[in-house]
């Protein structure tokens, strides 16, 4: 006569627990990396939007000045950069008269700043005419 053993299969084995811990660790690491990357992209986007808005304002300010008031040279406007832009940072615009282009000045704007520990420079070029916008 055989004696029937009552086998209890309730609960988890050690192998199942280890596999669950490994899977949870991998998922958590992936989520942390994804959130960190999204945060970095968000910071970069914010910086680009703020710098582009500042550059647009500076260009409009220069276009609204009289043409003869635009003297050739280099001018710094670092103090106008938003405080959230990481340093070291620098903002300079250069005005130069275009050779052979009667009544035309070139404006080059450069903004340098630090992004995630690396130096980044954004450059913009525009032209301002003596007659202004839409005047021929």
Buried (B, 14 or more C-beta within 10 A) or exposed (E): EEEEEEEEEEEEEEEEEEEEEEEEEEEEEEEEEEEEEEEEEEBEEEBEEBBEEBBEEBBEEBBEEEBEEBEEEEBEBBEEBEEEBBEEBBBBBBBEBEEEEEEBBBBBBBBBBBBEEEEBEBEBEBEBBBEEEEEE
